[in-house]
Amino acid sequence: MALVVQKFGGTSVADPQKIKAAAQKAIARHVAGDRVVVVVSAMGHQTDHLVDLARAITDRPNAREMDMLLSTGEQVSVALFAMAVQAAGYEAVSLTGAQVGIRTDSTHTKARIQSISTDHVQKLLAGGAIVIAAGFQGIDQHGNITTLGRGGSDTTAVALAAVLGADRCEIYTDVDGVYTTDPRVLPAARRLSSIAYDEMLELASLGAGVMHSRSIEFAKKFGVPVLVRSSFRDVPGTMILPADRAKPRPASGVALAKDEARITLENVPDQPGSSHALFSELAASGIAVDMIVQNVGQGGRADISFTVPSDDLPAALERTRRVAAALGATGVSHDDEVAKVSAVGVGMAREEGVAGRMFRALADARINVRMITTSEIKISALVDRADGAAAVAAVHAAFALEQPTAGEVDEAVDGHGPRPSALEVVRRLEGMEDLAIEDCVLDSSQALLTLIDLPDTPGVAADVFAEVGRAGLFVDMIVQSHPREGRAEISFTVPSADAARAADVTRGIAASRGATMADVPNVAKLSITGVGIRSHAGVADRLFKPLADAGINIDLVSTSEVRLNVVVAAEHGERSLAVLRRAFGL
């Protein structure tokens, strides 16, 4: 007898007929002998309607009362869903988030789950009932109703699957599964049969609307197999799994984050503590930073560029200007008309030339790259927002994502696999949505090359890495800082064993383009991996502060959803590792 959690989104329960159809899916699993928990969103546009009602009363509604209001949408849905199951002759019980036992913090309208008590749900399941739980909501320690913010019902479903030890969490939605990119942007997009947690985390954080990143964080943390499938079509869907059980590809998908804004702190003193001063100020304001690019310092000065959601731009600018004045930086620039296009794939680290293929595709489409940052499974390029859709099409075609990977079958993958023990799940329940840092590792086998004052023209990155590729050099990190005065700077790392050859190649590239080069034959790269790295505003602060306190300067930074990489001087490698492992409790 399996335990299955099914989640139905707003479009899946938009009217009585759709509620009845969704109820039949739950009943079918129940009749097959499974124990079934259903998580339901508010009907259709009910949440939008409730928001409009609040705004008709006041343009500044109280956050607590908004949670009280918005939670009623899911309560309507669960009651109607339970009635539909009962009308078909089966036992069902509807529960609010509080009745389920979902305890959150007190951050109204975007609360985080702290714990879930399963006693009541387990008792109802043991009695033969189908449990219908309200998504998107919980209760804080003071008894106040809270809501979980964007993607809250997905988060509820995966969290319940985790604490109940469910065999599978099924997310029923209005799409057939996870696609290689948004089909509305690119009709050639193809549905994937499986995808790794980390790939899905990156795609979700970049704007792929199938699932919210918080729910995938839960799935990864607790090993929950998640099946995304259509409520309206009988197709296999997409299974989200650990990396070692998903199909490895150089690129599994391409995502476009359209609502990005770029801020650059110009000519900041290149010394320990500068990054900490900036990101601690942003963290204190709850502003989550996405791309972080710090170029290699020249003449004792460096630029620090980063991106934030467009909505956070005014607040982020105010705080960055405050930091600039305190540090003696020469200025702050910004651009609110940019977008980020990213290629994501767990097989990326094992295949050479992936970055070059992406940059060449953008160059051939005459799209200029403003910034670059990479991780082991993601390459992100900041482009003009007007070029966003064209950039997605170019990168998607470059990796032939419209074609199935050799050996890939178009069917849902079995979700069974190793899971945390019951004791381990219970131990991790307290603070379920806390930042979970898995490891911090040191790589002392890298050399750092930097091209300075490159012409800021479409194709410059493609040309650079085409020549690097022809030389047979394997590139790890790539960082391109935001260009200033028509000139760009690109840094990358290669194995130290290739440092001399890489320096010769890079020197030739610089000479042919009127640029200069700098090389460091041996550097230390520290990689922090975990869950929630991007969604928790204070991660960068926790990284930079201990290094600053230890007097260690950071030469290079690159970020992703699941990994944050920094490069420091080789002689500081071991000490930096000890400092960071202590800071993150490893």
Secondary structure, DSSP 8 states (H G I E B T S, - for coil): --EEEEEE-GGGGSSHHHHHHHHHHHHHHHHTT-EEEEEE--STTHHHHHHHHHHHH-SS--HHHHHHHHHHHHHHHHHHHHHHHHHTT--EEEE-HHHHTEEE-S-TTS--EEEE--HHHHHHHHTT-EEEEESSEEE-TTS-EEE--TTHHHHHHHHHHHHHT-SEEEEEESSSS-BSS-TTT-TT--B-SEEEHHHHHHHHHTT-TTS-HHHHHHHHHHT--EEEEESSS----EEEE-GGGS---S-SEEEEEEEEEEEEEEEEE-STTHHHHHHHHHHHTT-----EEE---BTTEEEEEEEEEGGGHHHHHHHHHHHHHHHT-SEEEEEEEEEEEEEE-TTGGGSTTHHHHHHHHHHHTT----EEEE-SSEEEEEEEGGGHHHHHHHHHHHTTTTS--TT--SS----------HHHHHHHHTTTTS-EEEEEEEEEEEEEEEEEEEE--TTHHHHHHHHHHHTT-----EEE---BTTEEEEEEEEEGGGHHHHHHHHHHHHHHTT-EEEEEEEEEEEEEEEESTTTSTTHHHHHHHHHHHTT----EEEE-SSEEEEEEEGGGHHHHHHHHHHHTT-
